[in-house]
Structure formats: C-alpha cells, structure tokens
Amino acid sequence: MLTTGAPRLEVWGDPIAHSRSPQLHTAAYAVLGLDWSYGRRRVDEASFAEQLAGLDDTWRGLSLTMPLKGAAFAAATARDRRAELTGAVNTLLLESGQRRGFNTDVGGIVRALADDAIGDVPHARIVGAGATATSALVAVGELGARDVEVVARRPGAVAPLEELGGRLGITVTAAPFTSSSRTDVPLTIATLPGDAPVDGAVADALAASGGLLLDVVYGHWPTALSAAWDRAGGTARSGLGMLLHQALLQIRIFRHGDPDAQLPGEDAALEAMRRALEAPAA
C-alpha cells in the first residue's frame, strides 16, 4: 500500500547528535523549493536492518554515518563504483522498492580539495588506516596519485589499502607513526578520530613535510595534527568542506538519482549550505 505525504529523509548513525547534516540539507531544500523533511535518528548497527525495514513509502532516502556504512553497503540492491571500491555506502536512495547505494565521501573529498585549487596530486599521504582511509585513497587516485604513503599505528592494518591500491594502479606504502619515508608530500589527508592522541614530535614531523592538511574531523577542532600544521605555518582544513560537498552530492542523488546531475539553482543552494555551516550547530 502506498503511503502519501511529503518525502522524508534522515541521517542515521551512532552517535548522531553532533551531525550537521540536517542544517545542510534543510538549507538547500528551502532554496531548491523542495517540500522535503530531513531529520536525524540514532541507529546502531544491531538495529539497522529492523529500522530500515520499517520505513514506508514516504521515505526518499537516508544519509549514513558511522558505524552504518558497511551495513548500508550490504543492504543496497545496487551500488555506484565508489561504493563498490570502498565497501562503504553513506547514501541510500529509496525508490520503487529498491535501495540504491552511493559513496559521496569520495566526491566530497575531491570537491573540498578543489576549493583549495588542488586538482592534480602525483603523490599523497593518508594518516590512519580505518574505513574513511579507503574513501581518501579512492579520492587521491581520482586526482592522479599513483604513490600514497599510509601512516598507521599498526602497519598490518594497511594491507586492505594496499590491495585496493593495486586495483587502482596506486602503490601504497605503509609507514609507522614514528617515521615517514616522504619529505615532499603536497597533500595529507587525516582520517583519525578527532580525539586521537598523536605525539607532538610525530605531528610536527608530518606537518613539516605534509603539504596541505585535510583533516576529515569537524566535531573536534583543532586536532593534534591541525595544531601541528598551524605551528609549522601550513594550511589545515577541517572536514566541514568534505561534509558540505558530500551533502550536495547526496541532494543530487535524492533529487535526480545521479551524483553527477547538477541541480537547478545549485550555486544558490551551495551558498545557503555554506551559510548554514557558519551558524551554531543545531
């Protein structure tokens, strides 16, 4: 039975109270003239399948954050290339009984770096080897990187990234936190939790040779790494730019079913989203 009503969307995750996604989406919907509602819901991995099965036909889509990107990948009936490469889905489009899965984190990274005029990266460094590192690796691959150093506390954790790098034509080299083999890195992407401790000397060494820092964190700022970049006189960007641009790609998906299909009035919507990020977190 079809259920009538304005399309509904939410961001799910655990924790979720910190999410800025409702502000971003609501600001864009107002500019685009979309009578859609967008909220947030705390959902853990154990309850994800039951919660998803309980959605009726008023639901247009979901944004997924940690720890649900793997569960959303498994639940998707179809996936885009970026999702297939990373094993992560952060966007589900719900239509005609299907659950189409997308990874907009990759595009969010690429577009955020474009804001700093970074569009061609021969090599790069990724700090951390968790789930977000896979999206970072695919992103730098799209920017042309063929040599990527991954700095991780457990070098053995880099093995899945080495395998993914092989599929992408990227040589991935593991490096411990105590040392780094590169001294001329134009771009560093940090994928550590915001409160992750990093030895000051190690952070300073990474900052001295790390080029621009894109730290995917936005809830804890400054991070240990961004502070080191500041001490070194470098440029450090928080994850707000990535959040902004991945959200815009989600809205393209929710509107057109395609992350590459530009929205009518997109520039105005993006500006409204930027302003929403400048406001206090709701």
N, C-alpha and C positions, 0 to 999 in steps of 0.2 A: 504493500500500500504506500503510495506517495504521500509525503507529509509536506504541506505548503508552509511558506514562511521565508523571510529574508535569509540568504545564505549565511551560515555560521562557520567561523574558523577559530582556532585556538593554537597556542603554543603549549606543548606538554614537555615535562621534564621533572627531575627531582635532584636538587631543589629548583624552584621556579619563581619564587617571589622577586628575585633580582632582575628578571627578564625585562628588557626594554622593548621587546618586540611589539607588545600591544600599543605602545606610544607610536612606534614607527608605522605600523600598518594602519592604525586609526587615522593618523595624519594624512597618509597617502589616499586612503579611501575617500576622505572628505573632499580632497582636491579632484579626484577622479570621478566623483559623483556616484560612487558605489555604495548601495544600501546594504552593506555587509557589517556584521559584528565580529570582533576579534578579541578573545579573552585569553586567559591563562589557566592551566589546570596542573596541579601536582599529580603526576603519574609516575610510578616506579616501574621497573622492568617486569616485575612479577604480575602486575595488574594490567599491563599494557594491552594484551590481547583481548581481555574481557571488556576493557573500556572502549577499544576500537570497535568491537563487535556490537556495542550498544549504541552506536551513532545512527541516527535516522537520515532520511534523505534531505534534510535541511542543511547538512554539513557539506561544505565545499572543499575544505582542506585542513591540513594540520602542519604546523611547524614543529620539528622535534629537536630537542637539545639533549644533553647527556642525562641519563645513560641510555637513551632510547634509539639512537641512530642505527645500531645493529638490529634491534628488534623491528624497527620500521623497514629496514632492508629486507628482512625475512618476510615481512607481511606484504610487501609490494608485489603486485601482479605483473608489473613491468617496471624497468628501471632505465635511467639515462646512462650514458657512457661513464660519466664522472662517478656516479653511484656504483656502477659495476667495478670500476677500478679501485675504489676506496673501500668497498664493502660497507658504506655508510649512506643512509638516507636521512636528510634533515627536512624533507618536504614531501608530503603525501597529497596528491590531488585525488579527490574522491568524486567520481562521476560514473554514472551508468554501471554501478556495481563493481567498478574497477578501482584499484589503488595504485596509481602511477607514482613511482618513487624517483626523487631527484636529489642530487647533492649540489646545493648552491653555495656551500662554503668555498669550493674551489674558485668559482667565478667571483665570489666576494673578495677573496684574496687578490685575484688578478686585477679587479677593478679598483680596489683600495690602493694598490701599488701604482696604478695608472694615475691616481690623484697626485702622486709624487713624481710623475713623469718617468716611472720605471716600467719599461715595456720590453726590454731585451736584457736578459740576465744569463751570461755564459756559465756562471757557477754560483753556488749559494751555500748557505749553512742553515741547518734546521737544528734548533735546540729542543730536545725532548723526542721521544720515540713512541708516544701514545697515539690514540685514534686520530687526533687532529693533525698529527705529523703526516699522515697519508694524504690528506687534502692539501697540505702545504707542498708535498713532493709533487703531486699532480699539477699544482698551480705553477711551480717554478719550471716544471717540464714544459708547460704551455708557453712559458716565457723564454724558452730556448735553452735552459740549463741542461748540461749534459754531464756535470760533475757536481755532486752535492755531498757535503760533509754533514753527518748527523752526530751531534754531541749528545751523549746519553749517559746516565749513571750506570746503566747495565748495557754494555756494548752488545750483549747477546740479544737484547730487545730490538736491535736494529735489523735483524735478519728478515722480518717481513718487508721492511722498506727496501732492503737490498733486492729481494725478489721482485717487488713492484718496480723498482728502478730498472731491473733487467727487462721487464716487459715494455718499459717506456723508452729504452735506449739511454738510460741515465746510469752513470757509475756512482753508486752510493758507498761512501766510506764511513765506517764507524770511528768515533773518537771519544775517549773518556772525558769527563768533566775536568780532569786535571791537566789536560793538554789539548792542543789543536795543531793540526799539520798545516793549516792555511793561514796566511798573513795578508791576503789581498781579497777578502770577500766583499763584494759590493752590496750584498743583501743577507740579513739574518732574519729568520722567522722563528720566534719563540713560541712553543706550544705547551709550556709548563703551566700548571695551575698557578693562579695569581699569588698564593701564599707560599709557593715552593721556596725553600731556603736555597740560596746559591752563595757559595763562598765569595767574599768580596774580591779577593785576588783573581779568582777564576772569572768572575763577571767583568772585572776591569780588563783582563787579557782578551776576552771575547769582544768587548767594546772597542778595544784599540785596533782590531783588525776586521771588524764585522760590518762595515758599511752602514746602510740604513737598517734600523731595527723595526720590524713589525711584530709586536707582541700581541697575540690573539686575545689576551686578557683585557677586560674593561671594567670589571667589578672591583678589582683590587689595583689601585694605581696611586703612586708609582710602584712598579715591581722592582725586585732586586736588579734585574737586568736593565730596565729603563733608567734606573738611578745611575747605574754604571755608564750608560750611554751619555747621560747628562754630564757626569763628571769628565767624560772624555771629549765633551763638546760635540758629540754626534747627534744624529736625528733619531728620535724614538717615537713611534706611533703606537697608540693603543689599538685594541681590537674593535673600537667603535666604527672605524671605517669599513672593516670587513663586515661587521654586523649590519651597517647601513646598506651596503651593496648586495649582500646576500638576501636581505629582506626585499629589496627591489626586484631581484630575480624571482623570488618567491611570488611576489604580486603578479609578475608577468605570467608565471605558471598558473596561478589561481584564476587569472583573467583570460588567458589565451591557451593555456596548456603547453606553453613553449617558453623556456627561459631566454630564448634569443629574439622573441617577438616584442618589439618596443611598444610601450603603452602610449596611447594618445594622451598628450599632456604630461609626458613622463618627466620632463625637466622641472615643471612646476611641482610635481609630486615629490621628486627627489629633494628639491629645496625645502619643501614642507617637512620632510623626514629629517633633514639636517637640523632644522629649527627645533624639532621635537627632541633631538638628542641633546640640544643645548639647554633644554628645560630640566628641572629636577626630576629624578626618577619617580614614576608614579607608583 
